[in-house]
Amino acid sequence: MGRRNRRSKPRNQNRVRIDGKTYNVIDRQRLRGRIYLVLRTLSPTPRARYLVCDPAAGMQLRMLLVLPDEEPTAQHASVLRNLNSRSLPQIFDIDRNNGRTRIVLSWTPGIDLGQYLQRIERGKVLPPTPAHAVRLVHGMAVDLTLMHRYARIIHGDLKPANLIISRKPSRLSLIDFGSAWPIERTGIRHPGDGLSPVYAAPEQQHDAAAGVDERADQFAASVLLYQLLTLKTPFEGLGGQAGLPRYFDPDNVVVPPSEIAVHERFVPRRLRRQLDDVVQKGLALDPGQRFLTSGAWLDALRAVHRQLEDRDSGSHRRQGYWEQFCDWLAQRFVGTHQLPPEDTHVR
Protein backbone atom coordinates (compact mmCIF):
# COMPACT_ATOMS: atom_id res chain seq x y z
CA MET A 1 0.00 0.00 0.00
CA GLY A 2 1.40 3.41 -0.91
CA ARG A 3 2.07 6.16 1.54
CA ARG A 4 -1.02 8.11 2.59
CA ASN A 5 -1.40 11.57 1.16
CA ARG A 6 -0.48 14.19 3.75
CA ARG A 7 -3.05 16.57 2.29
CA SER A 8 -6.48 15.05 1.94
CA LYS A 9 -10.08 16.15 2.05
CA PRO A 10 -12.27 13.78 4.06
CA ARG A 11 -15.86 12.97 3.30
CA ASN A 12 -17.04 15.64 5.75
CA GLN A 13 -16.86 18.75 3.59
CA ASN A 14 -16.75 20.96 6.72
CA ARG A 15 -13.36 19.60 7.77
CA VAL A 16 -10.02 19.15 6.07
CA ARG A 17 -6.88 17.40 7.21
CA ILE A 18 -3.56 18.93 6.19
CA ASP A 19 -0.12 17.76 7.31
CA GLY A 20 -1.55 15.81 10.23
CA LYS A 21 -3.83 18.61 11.47
CA THR A 22 -7.59 18.80 11.20
CA TYR A 23 -9.16 22.19 10.42
CA ASN A 24 -12.80 23.22 10.48
CA VAL A 25 -13.94 24.98 7.31
CA ILE A 26 -15.55 28.21 8.49
CA ASP A 27 -16.23 29.80 5.10
CA ARG A 28 -15.59 29.55 1.38
CA GLN A 29 -14.27 32.35 -0.79
CA ARG A 30 -14.49 32.41 -4.57
CA LEU A 31 -11.84 34.42 -6.40
CA ARG A 32 -12.22 34.54 -10.16
CA GLY A 33 -13.78 31.08 -10.30
CA ARG A 34 -11.40 29.44 -7.82
CA ILE A 35 -12.71 28.27 -4.44
CA TYR A 36 -10.63 28.72 -1.27
CA LEU A 37 -11.62 27.09 2.01
CA VAL A 38 -11.30 29.45 4.97
CA LEU A 39 -9.84 27.64 7.98
CA ARG A 40 -9.05 30.36 10.49
CA THR A 41 -9.35 34.11 11.06
CA LEU A 42 -5.91 35.57 11.72
CA SER A 43 -6.80 39.24 12.10
CA PRO A 44 -10.08 41.17 11.89
CA THR A 45 -11.37 43.78 9.47
CA PRO A 46 -10.76 46.32 8.03
CA ARG A 47 -7.46 44.60 7.11
CA ALA A 48 -8.56 41.01 7.58
CA ARG A 49 -6.23 38.03 7.20
CA TYR A 50 -7.33 34.43 6.91
CA LEU A 51 -5.67 31.04 6.77
CA VAL A 52 -7.13 29.26 3.74
CA CYS A 53 -6.40 26.19 1.68
CA ASP A 54 -6.59 25.71 -2.04
CA PRO A 55 -8.23 22.41 -3.05
CA ALA A 56 -7.21 22.95 -6.67
CA ALA A 57 -3.54 23.01 -5.61
CA GLY A 58 -3.55 19.85 -3.52
CA MET A 59 -4.90 21.51 -0.34
CA GLN A 60 -1.92 23.85 -0.07
CA LEU A 61 -2.16 26.39 2.74
CA ARG A 62 -2.37 30.04 1.73
CA MET A 63 -3.03 33.40 3.34
CA LEU A 64 -5.98 35.48 2.18
CA LEU A 65 -5.84 39.25 2.71
CA VAL A 66 -9.07 41.22 2.46
CA LEU A 67 -8.29 44.93 2.27
CA PRO A 68 -10.22 48.12 1.56
CA ASP A 69 -10.08 48.82 -2.15
CA GLU A 70 -7.61 51.67 -1.90
CA GLU A 71 -5.98 52.76 -5.12
CA PRO A 72 -2.41 51.45 -4.61
CA THR A 73 -3.18 48.07 -3.00
CA ALA A 74 -3.58 45.90 -6.10
CA GLN A 75 -0.85 47.78 -7.94
CA HIS A 76 1.68 47.10 -5.21
CA ALA A 77 0.76 43.45 -5.04
CA SER A 78 1.24 43.13 -8.79
CA VAL A 79 4.72 44.62 -8.55
CA LEU A 80 5.67 42.40 -5.63
CA ARG A 81 4.63 39.36 -7.65
CA ASN A 82 7.70 39.88 -9.82
CA LEU A 83 10.17 39.91 -6.94
CA ASN A 84 12.27 36.81 -6.46
CA SER A 85 12.94 36.34 -2.75
CA ARG A 86 12.21 33.35 -0.58
CA SER A 87 10.98 35.47 2.33
CA LEU A 88 8.69 37.78 0.36
CA PRO A 89 5.23 36.29 -0.11
CA GLN A 90 4.42 34.77 -3.47
CA ILE A 91 1.17 36.16 -4.82
CA PHE A 92 -1.20 33.61 -6.36
CA ASP A 93 -4.35 35.59 -7.00
CA ILE A 94 -5.75 39.13 -6.81
CA ASP A 95 -9.38 40.14 -7.05
CA ARG A 96 -10.99 43.58 -6.76
CA ASN A 97 -14.73 43.59 -6.20
CA ASN A 98 -17.42 45.28 -4.06
CA GLY A 99 -15.06 47.87 -2.63
CA ARG A 100 -12.42 45.46 -1.43
CA THR A 101 -9.23 43.89 -2.68
CA ARG A 102 -8.58 40.21 -1.96
CA ILE A 103 -5.05 38.87 -2.29
CA VAL A 104 -4.04 35.22 -1.97
CA LEU A 105 -0.45 34.79 -0.76
CA SER A 106 1.86 31.94 0.07
CA TRP A 107 1.61 30.79 3.68
CA THR A 108 4.58 31.38 5.98
CA PRO A 109 4.57 29.07 9.01
CA GLY A 110 5.73 30.52 12.31
CA ILE A 111 4.56 33.11 14.80
CA ASP A 112 4.58 36.87 14.45
CA LEU A 113 7.46 38.76 16.01
CA GLY A 114 5.12 40.43 18.51
CA GLN A 115 4.13 37.04 19.93
CA TYR A 116 7.77 36.03 20.06
CA LEU A 117 8.75 39.16 22.01
CA GLN A 118 5.85 38.61 24.41
CA ARG A 119 7.01 35.06 25.08
CA ILE A 120 10.48 36.36 25.84
CA GLU A 121 9.05 38.88 28.32
CA ARG A 122 7.06 36.12 30.03
CA GLY A 123 10.15 33.94 30.34
CA LYS A 124 8.78 31.23 28.05
CA VAL A 125 11.63 31.55 25.55
CA LEU A 126 15.12 32.99 25.81
CA PRO A 127 16.16 36.12 23.89
CA PRO A 128 18.22 35.82 20.70
CA THR A 129 21.96 36.34 20.86
CA PRO A 130 23.26 39.54 19.21
CA ALA A 131 24.55 37.50 16.27
CA HIS A 132 21.11 35.95 15.79
CA ALA A 133 19.33 39.31 16.15
CA VAL A 134 21.59 40.92 13.54
CA ARG A 135 21.18 37.88 11.27
CA LEU A 136 17.38 38.18 11.40
CA VAL A 137 17.31 41.91 10.66
CA HIS A 138 20.02 41.60 8.00
CA GLY A 139 17.88 39.04 6.15
CA MET A 140 14.90 41.38 6.34
CA ALA A 141 17.07 44.27 5.12
CA VAL A 142 18.00 42.23 2.02
CA ASP A 143 14.30 41.95 1.13
CA LEU A 144 13.63 45.61 1.86
CA THR A 145 16.52 46.61 -0.37
CA LEU A 146 15.06 44.48 -3.18
CA MET A 147 11.75 46.26 -2.71
CA HIS A 148 13.33 49.71 -2.69
CA ARG A 149 15.77 49.19 -5.54
CA TYR A 150 13.86 47.03 -8.01
CA ALA A 151 10.16 47.33 -7.19
CA ARG A 152 10.48 50.99 -6.15
CA ILE A 153 8.23 50.30 -3.16
CA ILE A 154 8.45 51.43 0.45
CA HIS A 155 6.86 49.12 3.00
CA GLY A 156 5.87 51.91 5.37
CA ASP A 157 4.50 49.81 8.24
CA LEU A 158 7.23 47.56 9.62
CA LYS A 159 6.24 46.33 13.07
CA PRO A 160 6.29 43.01 14.95
CA ALA A 161 2.74 42.09 13.93
CA ASN A 162 3.70 42.33 10.24
CA LEU A 163 6.70 40.01 10.52
CA ILE A 164 6.74 36.23 10.87
CA ILE A 165 9.67 34.57 12.59
CA SER A 166 10.14 31.06 11.29
CA ARG A 167 12.28 28.15 12.38
CA LYS A 168 13.62 26.50 9.26
CA PRO A 169 15.32 28.56 8.15
CA SER A 170 15.36 30.96 11.08
CA ARG A 171 14.40 34.28 9.50
CA LEU A 172 12.00 37.20 9.53
CA SER A 173 9.45 37.26 6.71
CA LEU A 174 7.36 40.25 5.65
CA ILE A 175 3.69 39.36 5.36
CA ASP A 176 1.66 42.57 5.00
CA PHE A 177 2.11 45.07 2.18
CA GLY A 178 -1.23 46.83 2.49
CA SER A 179 0.45 50.06 3.56
CA ALA A 180 3.25 49.96 0.99
CA TRP A 181 3.50 52.70 -1.60
CA PRO A 182 5.62 53.48 -4.68
CA ILE A 183 8.57 55.77 -4.04
CA GLU A 184 7.22 58.05 -6.77
CA ARG A 185 4.07 58.69 -4.69
CA THR A 186 5.86 59.96 -1.59
CA GLY A 187 4.86 63.52 -2.41
CA ILE A 188 1.16 62.71 -2.03
CA ARG A 189 1.30 60.52 1.05
CA HIS A 190 -1.24 61.35 3.73
CA PRO A 191 -0.04 61.77 7.33
CA GLY A 192 -0.88 58.73 9.39
CA ASP A 193 -1.11 56.32 6.45
CA GLY A 194 0.02 52.89 7.57
CA LEU A 195 1.92 53.83 10.67
CA SER A 196 2.48 52.49 14.16
CA PRO A 197 3.76 55.44 16.21
CA VAL A 198 6.56 53.57 17.97
CA TYR A 199 7.96 52.06 14.75
CA ALA A 200 7.08 54.72 12.18
CA ALA A 201 9.83 57.20 11.38
CA PRO A 202 9.21 60.75 12.66
CA GLU A 203 8.84 62.13 9.13
CA GLN A 204 5.89 59.78 8.56
CA GLN A 205 4.11 61.24 11.56
CA HIS A 206 4.50 64.93 10.76
CA ASP A 207 1.53 66.87 9.41
CA ALA A 208 3.50 67.47 6.24
CA ALA A 209 4.29 63.84 5.39
CA ALA A 210 5.56 64.55 1.87
CA GLY A 211 9.05 63.45 0.96
CA VAL A 212 9.08 60.21 2.97
CA ASP A 213 11.48 57.77 1.33
CA GLU A 214 13.17 54.40 1.88
CA ARG A 215 14.90 55.70 5.01
CA ALA A 216 11.57 55.39 6.82
CA ASP A 217 11.86 51.59 6.53
CA GLN A 218 15.46 51.84 7.71
CA PHE A 219 14.29 53.59 10.89
CA ALA A 220 11.55 51.04 11.65
CA ALA A 221 13.90 48.10 11.06
CA SER A 222 16.44 49.71 13.40
CA VAL A 223 13.77 49.96 16.12
CA LEU A 224 13.14 46.23 15.68
CA LEU A 225 16.87 45.44 15.86
CA TYR A 226 17.19 47.53 19.01
CA GLN A 227 14.30 45.59 20.56
CA LEU A 228 15.79 42.22 19.68
CA LEU A 229 19.14 43.22 21.17
CA THR A 230 17.89 44.90 24.36
CA LEU A 231 14.19 43.98 24.80
CA LYS A 232 13.57 47.74 25.08
CA THR A 233 12.21 50.39 22.73
CA PRO A 234 14.61 53.24 21.91
CA PHE A 235 14.11 56.78 23.12
CA GLU A 236 12.69 55.57 26.46
CA GLY A 237 9.81 53.77 24.78
CA LEU A 238 8.81 56.56 22.40
CA GLY A 239 10.44 55.19 19.27
CA GLY A 240 9.64 57.39 16.29
CA GLN A 241 7.41 59.66 18.37
CA ALA A 242 10.58 61.08 19.92
CA GLY A 243 11.02 63.18 16.79
CA LEU A 244 7.64 64.90 17.09
CA PRO A 245 7.53 68.44 18.52
CA ARG A 246 5.29 67.47 21.44
CA TYR A 247 7.72 64.77 22.57
CA PHE A 248 11.05 66.15 21.42
CA ASP A 249 13.70 66.34 24.15
CA PRO A 250 17.34 66.95 23.16
CA ASP A 251 18.43 64.97 26.22
CA ASN A 252 16.45 61.89 25.16
CA VAL A 253 19.13 60.07 23.19
CA VAL A 254 19.47 56.43 22.23
CA VAL A 255 21.32 54.39 24.82
CA PRO A 256 23.93 52.38 22.87
CA PRO A 257 22.50 48.88 22.52
CA SER A 258 25.77 47.19 23.50
CA GLU A 259 25.49 48.81 26.95
CA ILE A 260 22.14 47.19 27.71
CA ALA A 261 22.16 44.16 25.41
CA VAL A 262 20.63 41.09 27.02
CA HIS A 263 23.57 38.93 25.96
CA GLU A 264 26.37 41.48 26.21
CA ARG A 265 29.07 38.84 26.53
CA PHE A 266 28.31 37.62 23.01
CA VAL A 267 29.53 40.94 21.56
CA PRO A 268 33.33 41.34 21.67
CA ARG A 269 34.54 44.75 22.73
CA ARG A 270 36.09 45.48 19.35
CA LEU A 271 32.65 45.10 17.69
CA ARG A 272 30.51 47.00 20.19
CA ARG A 273 31.23 50.43 18.76
CA GLN A 274 30.54 49.22 15.23
CA LEU A 275 27.24 47.59 16.25
CA ASP A 276 26.20 50.71 18.16
CA ASP A 277 27.05 52.98 15.22
CA VAL A 278 24.93 50.97 12.77
CA VAL A 279 21.91 50.85 15.06
CA GLN A 280 22.14 54.48 16.21
CA LYS A 281 22.63 55.81 12.69
CA GLY A 282 19.54 53.92 11.53
CA LEU A 283 17.62 55.42 14.47
CA ALA A 284 18.52 59.04 13.72
CA LEU A 285 15.41 61.18 14.13
CA ASP A 286 16.51 63.32 11.20
CA PRO A 287 16.40 61.18 8.03
CA GLY A 288 19.34 63.15 6.68
CA GLN A 289 21.50 61.63 9.42
CA ARG A 290 20.65 58.03 8.52
CA PHE A 291 22.30 55.92 5.85
CA LEU A 292 21.71 57.67 2.55
CA THR A 293 20.52 54.55 0.69
CA SER A 294 19.24 51.09 1.48
CA GLY A 295 22.38 49.67 -0.09
CA ALA A 296 24.66 51.60 2.27
CA TRP A 297 22.57 50.49 5.26
CA LEU A 298 22.62 46.88 4.09
CA ASP A 299 26.42 46.97 3.64
CA ALA A 300 26.88 48.24 7.20
CA LEU A 301 24.60 45.55 8.61
CA ARG A 302 26.33 42.88 6.55
CA ALA A 303 29.74 43.90 7.90
CA VAL A 304 28.56 43.58 11.51
CA HIS A 305 26.74 40.35 10.74
CA ARG A 306 29.80 38.73 9.20
CA GLN A 307 32.08 39.74 12.05
CA LEU A 308 29.66 38.44 14.67
CA GLU A 309 29.35 35.17 12.77
CA ASP A 310 33.14 34.94 12.37
CA ARG A 311 33.53 35.69 16.06
CA ASP A 312 31.20 32.84 16.97
CA SER A 313 33.03 30.31 14.79
CA GLY A 314 36.52 31.61 15.65
CA SER A 315 35.96 31.76 19.39
CA HIS A 316 34.53 28.25 19.27
CA ARG A 317 37.80 26.97 17.81
CA ARG A 318 39.85 28.75 20.49
CA GLN A 319 37.74 27.76 23.51
CA GLY A 320 38.31 24.86 25.84
CA TYR A 321 35.82 22.04 26.23
CA TRP A 322 33.92 23.73 29.09
CA GLU A 323 33.53 27.05 27.24
CA GLN A 324 32.47 25.21 24.09
CA PHE A 325 29.87 23.30 26.09
CA CYS A 326 28.50 26.54 27.62
CA ASP A 327 28.26 28.19 24.21
CA TRP A 328 26.60 25.08 22.79
CA LEU A 329 23.95 25.33 25.51
CA ALA A 330 23.42 29.01 24.71
CA GLN A 331 23.14 28.40 20.99
CA ARG A 332 20.86 25.41 21.57
CA PHE A 333 18.44 27.18 23.88
CA VAL A 334 18.69 30.88 22.97
CA GLY A 335 16.52 32.33 20.24
CA THR A 336 14.13 30.72 17.83
CA HIS A 337 15.19 27.21 18.77
CA GLN A 338 12.73 27.83 21.58
CA LEU A 339 9.90 28.83 19.27
CA PRO A 340 6.66 27.02 20.15
CA PRO A 341 5.16 24.62 17.65
CA GLU A 342 2.30 26.87 16.49
CA ASP A 343 2.22 27.47 12.78
CA THR A 344 -0.43 30.17 12.77
CA HIS A 345 0.22 33.83 13.34
CA VAL A 346 -3.02 34.82 15.05
CA ARG A 347 -3.55 38.32 16.34
C-alpha positions as CSV (number, residue, x, y, z in Angstrom):
1,M,0.0,0.0,0.0
2,G,1.4,3.4,-0.9
3,R,2.1,6.2,1.5
4,R,-1.0,8.1,2.6
5,N,-1.4,11.6,1.2
6,R,-0.5,14.2,3.7
7,R,-3.1,16.6,2.3
8,S,-6.5,15.1,1.9
9,K,-10.1,16.1,2.1
10,P,-12.3,13.8,4.1
11,R,-15.9,13.0,3.3
12,N,-17.0,15.6,5.8
13,Q,-16.9,18.8,3.6
14,N,-16.8,21.0,6.7
15,R,-13.4,19.6,7.8
16,V,-10.0,19.1,6.1
17,R,-6.9,17.4,7.2
18,I,-3.6,18.9,6.2
19,D,-0.1,17.8,7.3
20,G,-1.6,15.8,10.2
21,K,-3.8,18.6,11.5
22,T,-7.6,18.8,11.2
23,Y,-9.2,22.2,10.4
24,N,-12.8,23.2,10.5
25,V,-13.9,25.0,7.3
26,I,-15.6,28.2,8.5
27,D,-16.2,29.8,5.1
28,R,-15.6,29.6,1.4
29,Q,-14.3,32.4,-0.8
30,R,-14.5,32.4,-4.6
31,L,-11.8,34.4,-6.4
32,R,-12.2,34.5,-10.2
33,G,-13.8,31.1,-10.3
34,R,-11.4,29.4,-7.8
35,I,-12.7,28.3,-4.4
36,Y,-10.6,28.7,-1.3
37,L,-11.6,27.1,2.0
38,V,-11.3,29.5,5.0
39,L,-9.8,27.6,8.0
40,R,-9.0,30.4,10.5
41,T,-9.3,34.1,11.1
42,L,-5.9,35.6,11.7
43,S,-6.8,39.2,12.1
44,P,-10.1,41.2,11.9
45,T,-11.4,43.8,9.5
46,P,-10.8,46.3,8.0
47,R,-7.5,44.6,7.1
48,A,-8.6,41.0,7.6
49,R,-6.2,38.0,7.2
50,Y,-7.3,34.4,6.9
51,L,-5.7,31.0,6.8
52,V,-7.1,29.3,3.7
53,C,-6.4,26.2,1.7
54,D,-6.6,25.7,-2.0
55,P,-8.2,22.4,-3.1
56,A,-7.2,23.0,-6.7
57,A,-3.5,23.0,-5.6
58,G,-3.5,19.8,-3.5
59,M,-4.9,21.5,-0.3
60,Q,-1.9,23.8,-0.1
61,L,-2.2,26.4,2.7
62,R,-2.4,30.0,1.7
63,M,-3.0,33.4,3.3
64,L,-6.0,35.5,2.2
65,L,-5.8,39.2,2.7
66,V,-9.1,41.2,2.5
67,L,-8.3,44.9,2.3
68,P,-10.2,48.1,1.6
69,D,-10.1,48.8,-2.2
70,E,-7.6,51.7,-1.9
71,E,-6.0,52.8,-5.1
72,P,-2.4,51.5,-4.6
73,T,-3.2,48.1,-3.0
74,A,-3.6,45.9,-6.1
75,Q,-0.9,47.8,-7.9
76,H,1.7,47.1,-5.2
77,A,0.8,43.4,-5.0
78,S,1.2,43.1,-8.8
79,V,4.7,44.6,-8.6
80,L,5.7,42.4,-5.6
81,R,4.6,39.4,-7.6
82,N,7.7,39.9,-9.8
83,L,10.2,39.9,-6.9
84,N,12.3,36.8,-6.5
85,S,12.9,36.3,-2.7
86,R,12.2,33.4,-0.6
87,S,11.0,35.5,2.3
88,L,8.7,37.8,0.4
89,P,5.2,36.3,-0.1
90,Q,4.4,34.8,-3.5
91,I,1.2,36.2,-4.8
92,F,-1.2,33.6,-6.4
93,D,-4.3,35.6,-7.0
94,I,-5.7,39.1,-6.8
95,D,-9.4,40.1,-7.0
96,R,-11.0,43.6,-6.8
97,N,-14.7,43.6,-6.2
98,N,-17.4,45.3,-4.1
99,G,-15.1,47.9,-2.6
100,R,-12.4,45.5,-1.4
101,T,-9.2,43.9,-2.7
102,R,-8.6,40.2,-2.0
103,I,-5.1,38.9,-2.3
104,V,-4.0,35.2,-2.0
105,L,-0.5,34.8,-0.8
106,S,1.9,31.9,0.1
107,W,1.6,30.8,3.7
108,T,4.6,31.4,6.0
109,P,4.6,29.1,9.0
110,G,5.7,30.5,12.3
111,I,4.6,33.1,14.8
112,D,4.6,36.9,14.4
113,L,7.5,38.8,16.0
114,G,5.1,40.4,18.5
115,Q,4.1,37.0,19.9
116,Y,7.8,36.0,20.1
117,L,8.8,39.2,22.0
118,Q,5.8,38.6,24.4
119,R,7.0,35.1,25.1
120,I,10.5,36.4,25.8
121,E,9.0,38.9,28.3
122,R,7.1,36.1,30.0
123,G,10.1,33.9,30.3
124,K,8.8,31.2,28.1
125,V,11.6,31.6,25.6
126,L,15.1,33.0,25.8
127,P,16.2,36.1,23.9
128,P,18.2,35.8,20.7
129,T,22.0,36.3,20.9
130,P,23.3,39.5,19.2
131,A,24.5,37.5,16.3
132,H,21.1,35.9,15.8
133,A,19.3,39.3,16.1
134,V,21.6,40.9,13.5
135,R,21.2,37.9,11.3
136,L,17.4,38.2,11.4
137,V,17.3,41.9,10.7
138,H,20.0,41.6,8.0
139,G,17.9,39.0,6.1
140,M,14.9,41.4,6.3
141,A,17.1,44.3,5.1
142,V,18.0,42.2,2.0
143,D,14.3,41.9,1.1
144,L,13.6,45.6,1.9
145,T,16.5,46.6,-0.4
146,L,15.1,44.5,-3.2
147,M,11.7,46.3,-2.7
148,H,13.3,49.7,-2.7
149,R,15.8,49.2,-5.5
150,Y,13.9,47.0,-8.0
151,A,10.2,47.3,-7.2
152,R,10.5,51.0,-6.1
153,I,8.2,50.3,-3.2
154,I,8.5,51.4,0.5
155,H,6.9,49.1,3.0
156,G,5.9,51.9,5.4
157,D,4.5,49.8,8.2
158,L,7.2,47.6,9.6
159,K,6.2,46.3,13.1
160,P,6.3,43.0,15.0
161,A,2.7,42.1,13.9
162,N,3.7,42.3,10.2
163,L,6.7,40.0,10.5
164,I,6.7,36.2,10.9
165,I,9.7,34.6,12.6
166,S,10.1,31.1,11.3
167,R,12.3,28.1,12.4
168,K,13.6,26.5,9.3
169,P,15.3,28.6,8.1
170,S,15.4,31.0,11.1
171,R,14.4,34.3,9.5
172,L,12.0,37.2,9.5
173,S,9.5,37.3,6.7
174,L,7.4,40.2,5.7
175,I,3.7,39.4,5.4
176,D,1.7,42.6,5.0
177,F,2.1,45.1,2.2
178,G,-1.2,46.8,2.5
179,S,0.5,50.1,3.6
180,A,3.2,50.0,1.0
181,W,3.5,52.7,-1.6
182,P,5.6,53.5,-4.7
183,I,8.6,55.8,-4.0
184,E,7.2,58.0,-6.8
185,R,4.1,58.7,-4.7
186,T,5.9,60.0,-1.6
187,G,4.9,63.5,-2.4
188,I,1.2,62.7,-2.0
189,R,1.3,60.5,1.1
190,H,-1.2,61.4,3.7
191,P,0.0,61.8,7.3
192,G,-0.9,58.7,9.4
193,D,-1.1,56.3,6.5
194,G,0.0,52.9,7.6
195,L,1.9,53.8,10.7
196,S,2.5,52.5,14.2
197,P,3.8,55.4,16.2
198,V,6.6,53.6,18.0
199,Y,8.0,52.1,14.8
200,A,7.1,54.7,12.2
201,A,9.8,57.2,11.4
202,P,9.2,60.7,12.7
203,E,8.8,62.1,9.1
204,Q,5.9,59.8,8.6
205,Q,4.1,61.2,11.6
206,H,4.5,64.9,10.8
207,D,1.5,66.9,9.4
208,A,3.5,67.5,6.2
209,A,4.3,63.8,5.4
210,A,5.6,64.6,1.9
211,G,9.1,63.4,1.0
212,V,9.1,60.2,3.0
213,D,11.5,57.8,1.3
214,E,13.2,54.4,1.9
215,R,14.9,55.7,5.0
216,A,11.6,55.4,6.8
217,D,11.9,51.6,6.5
218,Q,15.5,51.8,7.7
219,F,14.3,53.6,10.9
220,A,11.5,51.0,11.6
221,A,13.9,48.1,11.1
222,S,16.4,49.7,13.4
223,V,13.8,50.0,16.1
224,L,13.1,46.2,15.7
225,L,16.9,45.4,15.9
226,Y,17.2,47.5,19.0
227,Q,14.3,45.6,20.6
228,L,15.8,42.2,19.7
229,L,19.1,43.2,21.2
230,T,17.9,44.9,24.4
231,L,14.2,44.0,24.8
232,K,13.6,47.7,25.1
233,T,12.2,50.4,22.7
234,P,14.6,53.2,21.9
235,F,14.1,56.8,23.1
236,E,12.7,55.6,26.5
237,G,9.8,53.8,24.8
238,L,8.8,56.6,22.4
239,G,10.4,55.2,19.3
240,G,9.6,57.4,16.3
241,Q,7.4,59.7,18.4
242,A,10.6,61.1,19.9
243,G,11.0,63.2,16.8
244,L,7.6,64.9,17.1
245,P,7.5,68.4,18.5
246,R,5.3,67.5,21.4
247,Y,7.7,64.8,22.6
248,F,11.1,66.2,21.4
249,D,13.7,66.3,24.1
250,P,17.3,66.9,23.2
251,D,18.4,65.0,26.2
252,N,16.4,61.9,25.2
253,V,19.1,60.1,23.2
254,V,19.5,56.4,22.2
255,V,21.3,54.4,24.8
256,P,23.9,52.4,22.9
257,P,22.5,48.9,22.5
258,S,25.8,47.2,23.5
259,E,25.5,48.8,27.0
260,I,22.1,47.2,27.7
261,A,22.2,44.2,25.4
262,V,20.6,41.1,27.0
263,H,23.6,38.9,26.0
264,E,26.4,41.5,26.2
265,R,29.1,38.8,26.5
266,F,28.3,37.6,23.0
267,V,29.5,40.9,21.6
268,P,33.3,41.3,21.7
269,R,34.5,44.8,22.7
270,R,36.1,45.5,19.3
271,L,32.6,45.1,17.7
272,R,30.5,47.0,20.2
273,R,31.2,50.4,18.8
274,Q,30.5,49.2,15.2
275,L,27.2,47.6,16.2
276,D,26.2,50.7,18.2
277,D,27.0,53.0,15.2
278,V,24.9,51.0,12.8
279,V,21.9,50.9,15.1
280,Q,22.1,54.5,16.2
281,K,22.6,55.8,12.7
282,G,19.5,53.9,11.5
283,L,17.6,55.4,14.5
284,A,18.5,59.0,13.7
285,L,15.4,61.2,14.1
286,D,16.5,63.3,11.2
287,P,16.4,61.2,8.0
288,G,19.3,63.1,6.7
289,Q,21.5,61.6,9.4
290,R,20.6,58.0,8.5
291,F,22.3,55.9,5.8
292,L,21.7,57.7,2.5
293,T,20.5,54.5,0.7
294,S,19.2,51.1,1.5
295,G,22.4,49.7,-0.1
296,A,24.7,51.6,2.3
297,W,22.6,50.5,5.3
298,L,22.6,46.9,4.1
299,D,26.4,47.0,3.6
300,A,26.9,48.2,7.2
301,L,24.6,45.6,8.6
302,R,26.3,42.9,6.6
303,A,29.7,43.9,7.9
304,V,28.6,43.6,11.5
305,H,26.7,40.4,10.7
306,R,29.8,38.7,9.2
307,Q,32.1,39.7,12.0
308,L,29.7,38.4,14.7
309,E,29.3,35.2,12.8
310,D,33.1,34.9,12.4
311,R,33.5,35.7,16.1
312,D,31.2,32.8,17.0
313,S,33.0,30.3,14.8
314,G,36.5,31.6,15.7
315,S,36.0,31.8,19.4
316,H,34.5,28.2,19.3
317,R,37.8,27.0,17.8
318,R,39.8,28.8,20.5
319,Q,37.7,27.8,23.5
320,G,38.3,24.9,25.8
321,Y,35.8,22.0,26.2
322,W,33.9,23.7,29.1
323,E,33.5,27.0,27.2
324,Q,32.5,25.2,24.1
325,F,29.9,23.3,26.1
326,C,28.5,26.5,27.6
327,D,28.3,28.2,24.2
328,W,26.6,25.1,22.8
329,L,24.0,25.3,25.5
330,A,23.4,29.0,24.7
331,Q,23.1,28.4,21.0
332,R,20.9,25.4,21.6
333,F,18.4,27.2,23.9
334,V,18.7,30.9,23.0
335,G,16.5,32.3,20.2
336,T,14.1,30.7,17.8
337,H,15.2,27.2,18.8
338,Q,12.7,27.8,21.6
339,L,9.9,28.8,19.3
340,P,6.7,27.0,20.2
341,P,5.2,24.6,17.7
342,E,2.3,26.9,16.5
343,D,2.2,27.5,12.8
344,T,-0.4,30.2,12.8
345,H,0.2,33.8,13.3
346,V,-3.0,34.8,15.0
347,R,-3.5,38.3,16.3
